[in-house]
Amino acid sequence: MSASDPLHWPIVSEYLEHAADGRLVFPVCADCGESHFPPRVACPHCLSADVDLRESAGTGIVYSYTVVHVDYHPTWGERTPYCNALVELDDGPIVFGNVVDCDPDQVSVGAPVTVDFTDVVGTTLPVFVLG
């Protein structure tokens, strides 16, 4: 992988380190004050490179979702059906993650969720649970 690979960007590495510690963070631009997701090297609102990570309380609502029934990748195949969701954080941007530990038919737009974390192929990622 090259330095142009997003997984080698310091802000992405820092995001993943926080997730491994059980903390959900999101980028906020120090210049314009806008939050965004996913982490990237420049603010998508004003293109400033002065972007910091802010810790989230980890609560929000389901903004949109889809239930995946087909095994497209061996990493997720054993988990079908599963729910991919966009979650509007109470204190930040819209982020994406899986809604877990429930029947996917229980998920609905506007449902309250709380962050949790899971290991996926050696990387800790945020997921969300209803409630």
N, C-alpha and C positions, 0 to 999 in steps of 0.2 A: 504494500500500500504506500501511496505517496503522501506528501504533506498536504496535497490538495484534497485528500480524502477527508470528508467531514468528521470521521471518527478520530482523526488526529488533531482537530482544532482544539485548542486549550479549553474553550468554553464548553464543548461537548464532553470532553474528558472530565471536567469539573462537575457538569450536570450528572454524569454517571457515577462519580465518586459520592455525590450527595445522595443519590438513589441507593447506593450500596450501604449508606449509613441510615437509610430509612427516612430521608428527607426529600420532599418534593420541592423543587425550585423552578423558577421561570425567569427568562431574561427580561430586563428592563433597561431602556436606553437612558444613560445619564444626561444626554443632551435634550431630548424631546420629552422624556418621561413616559413614553409609550411602552407597554409590555407586548411581548410577542412569543410565539412558539412555532416551530421548534427552535432550540438554541442555534445561533449562527453568528458569524464573525462581524456582521454589520446589521444595524437596525433596518428593518424593511420599511420603516416609516420615513426616516430622514437620512439613512445611509451612514450614520455615525458609527465609528468602530468602538466607541466608548459605551460598552454594554456590560452590565453587571447582572449577577444572579440574585434573586430575592426569594426567600423561603415562603412557601405557601402554607396556609393552615390545612390544606388538603381536602377541603369540602367544596362542593359545587352541585350542578345539576346536569343531567344528560341533555345535551344540545341536539344531538342527532346520533343515530346508531344504525348498525346493520348486523344481522346474524349470519354467520358464515357456516354453511352446511357441508361444503366440499373441501376435501383435503388437497390444498394447493402446495403445501410445503410440509416435509416430514416433521419439522419442529412443532407444528400445530396440529397435525393430523389426528393425534390421539385425543385432542381436546374438542373436536367437532361434536355438536355445534358449539360455537363460541360467539361472543358479542364484542365487536369493535365499536367504540364510541368516541364521539367528540364530547368533551366535558367542559362546560363553562365554569371556571373556578370562581368562587365567591370573591376572591381577592386578586384575580389576575386574568390572563387570557384564556382562550379556548385551547385545550390540550387534547391529545388523543391517547387512548389506552383501552385495554379490555375491561369489561365489566365481568367480574368473576364471582364464583361461589353462589350462583343462582341459576335457575332455569332461564335461558335467554328470553322466553316468553314473558317473564316478569319485568323486563326492562321497558321503559317508556320514556318519551321525550318529557322533560321536566322532572323526572325522578331524582330525588336527592341521592348523592353518592359521596363516599369518603375514600381517600387514597389508602392503598395498601401496597405492598411490594412483593414481587415474585422473581425467582431466578429463571431465566430463559437462556439455555445454552451457555451458562457461566457468566451471564450479565444480569445484574439486578435491574428490573424495570418497574415503573409505577403501573399499578392496575387499580381498578375502582370496585368498591362493593356498595350495594344498595343500602340506603339508610342514613 
